Amino acid sequence: RVIKEPHITEKATLLAERNQYVFKVFPDANKIEIKKAIKEIYGADVEEVRIINVPRKKRRRGRIEGWRKGYKKAIVKIKEGQTIEILPK
């Protein structure tokens, strides 16, 4: 239980062209576990892992205040010439 799902955004698709893929990960995951999970799931050799904690943010709907959930994401760089198919065609 390390990787939740691929994080698909416009910025993430631009990073995919440079062999960098973005994944949402569980809050207790570390770089070593993420590297092993990518190797196991996708069979790609990982060169570098960067982790970002996205904080929760306050949101309002009229008078009602609430919080949007925060999450942890990882940017994974793989070796040149290898690809990860995030969206099956």
Backbone hydrogen bonds in HBPLUS format (Angstrom, degrees):
<---DONOR---> <-ACCEPTOR-->    atom                        ^
c    i                          cat <-CA-CA->   ^        H-A-AA   ^      H-
h    n   atom  resd res      DA  || num        DHA   H-A  angle D-A-AA Bond
n    s   type  num  typ     dist DA aas  dist angle  dist       angle   num
A0026-PHE N   A0002-VAL O   3.00 MM  24  5.60 161.6  2.04 154.1 157.7     1
A0004-LYS N   A0024-LYS O   2.85 MM  20  5.46 156.2  1.91 141.0 147.1     2
A0024-LYS N   A0005-GLU O   2.77 MM  19  5.41 164.2  1.79 171.9 176.8     3
A0007-HIS N   A0022-VAL O   2.91 MM  15  5.39 172.8  1.92 127.3 129.6     4
A0013-THR N   A0009-THR O   3.06 MM   4  6.31 149.6  2.16 145.7 152.5     5
A0014-LEU N   A0010-GLU O   3.18 MM   4  6.48 147.6  2.30 142.6 151.1     6
A0015-LEU N   A0011-LYS O   2.99 MM   4  6.30 150.2  2.08 146.2 154.6     7
A0016-ALA N   A0012-ALA O   3.02 MM   4  6.23 140.2  2.18 138.4 148.9     8
A0017-GLU N   A0014-LEU O   3.31 MM   3  5.55 141.6  2.47 100.2 109.6     9
A0018-ARG N   A0015-LEU O   2.83 MM   3  5.24 147.3  1.94 109.1 119.7    10
A0020-GLN N   A0015-LEU O   3.07 MM   5  5.14 152.0  2.15 132.5 133.4    11
A0019-ASN N   A0016-ALA O   3.24 MM   3  5.03 150.7  2.33 110.0 106.9    12
A0078-ILE N   A0019-ASN O   3.00 MM  59  5.73 160.7  2.04 160.8 167.1    13
A0021-TYR N   A0076-VAL O   2.83 MM  55  5.20 160.2  1.86 146.8 149.8    14
A0076-VAL N   A0021-TYR O   2.75 MM  55  5.20 171.2  1.76 160.9 161.2    15
A0023-PHE N   A0074-ALA O   2.94 MM  51  5.34 157.4  1.99 150.5 157.9    16
A0074-ALA N   A0023-PHE O   2.83 MM  51  5.34 159.9  1.87 156.7 163.7    17
A0025-VAL N   A0072-LYS O   2.94 MM  47  5.67 173.1  1.94 149.0 151.2    18
A0029-ALA N   A0026-PHE O   3.07 MM   3  5.54 168.6  2.09 123.2 125.4    19
A0034-ILE N   A0030-ASN O   3.01 MM   4  6.24 159.1  2.06 155.9 162.4    20
A0035-LYS N   A0031-LYS O   2.95 MM   4  6.13 159.9  1.99 148.3 153.5    21
A0036-LYS N   A0032-ILE O   3.07 MM   4  6.33 159.5  2.11 149.0 153.9    22
A0037-ALA N   A0033-GLU O   2.94 MM   4  6.11 155.2  2.00 146.5 153.6    23
A0038-ILE N   A0034-ILE O   2.99 MM   4  6.21 159.7  2.03 154.4 158.5    24
A0039-LYS N   A0035-LYS O   3.18 MM   4  6.34 160.4  2.22 144.3 149.7    25
A0040-GLU N   A0036-LYS O   2.96 MM   4  6.14 152.9  2.04 145.2 152.8    26
A0041-ILE N   A0037-ALA O   2.86 MM   4  5.98 166.8  1.88 153.7 157.0    27
A0042-TYR N   A0038-ILE O   2.92 MM   4  5.59 155.2  1.98 142.3 149.7    28
A0043-GLY N   A0039-LYS O   2.99 MM   4  4.54 129.7  2.26 109.3 121.1    29
A0079-LYS N   A0045-ASP O   3.01 MM  34  5.83 148.5  2.12 162.7 169.2    30
A0047-GLU N   A0077-LYS O   2.75 MM  30  5.57 160.3  1.79 149.4 156.1    31
A0048-GLU N   A0077-LYS O   3.30 MM  29  5.06 161.5  2.34 132.8 135.6    32
A0077-LYS N   A0048-GLU O   2.83 MM  29  5.06 171.5  1.84 152.5 155.5    33
A0050-ARG N   A0075-ILE O   2.88 MM  25  5.09 159.8  1.92 145.6 152.4    34
A0075-ILE N   A0050-ARG O   2.72 MM  25  5.09 158.7  1.77 151.2 158.3    35
A0052-ILE N   A0073-LYS O   2.81 MM  21  5.33 166.2  1.83 163.2 165.3    36
A0073-LYS N   A0052-ILE O   2.85 MM  21  5.33 168.3  1.86 160.7 164.0    37
A0054-VAL N   A0071-TYR O   2.71 MM  17  5.26 150.4  1.80 165.3 175.7    38
A0071-TYR N   A0054-VAL O   2.98 MM  17  5.26 141.9  2.13 137.4 149.3    39
A0057-LYS N   A0068-ARG O   3.18 MM  11  5.19 144.2  2.31 130.1 140.2    40
A0068-ARG N   A0057-LYS O   2.69 MM  11  5.19 170.9  1.70 163.1 165.3    41
A0059-ARG N   A0066-GLY O   2.89 MM   7  5.30 170.5  1.90 136.6 139.3    42
A0066-GLY N   A0059-ARG O   2.83 MM   7  5.30 156.6  1.88 165.3 165.1    43
A0061-ARG N   A0064-ILE O   2.87 MM   3  5.23 162.4  1.90 156.1 162.0    44
A0064-ILE N   A0061-ARG O   3.20 MM   3  5.23 148.4  2.30 128.7 121.7    45
A0082-GLN N   A0079-LYS O   3.24 MM   3  5.90 162.7  2.27 135.2 137.6    46
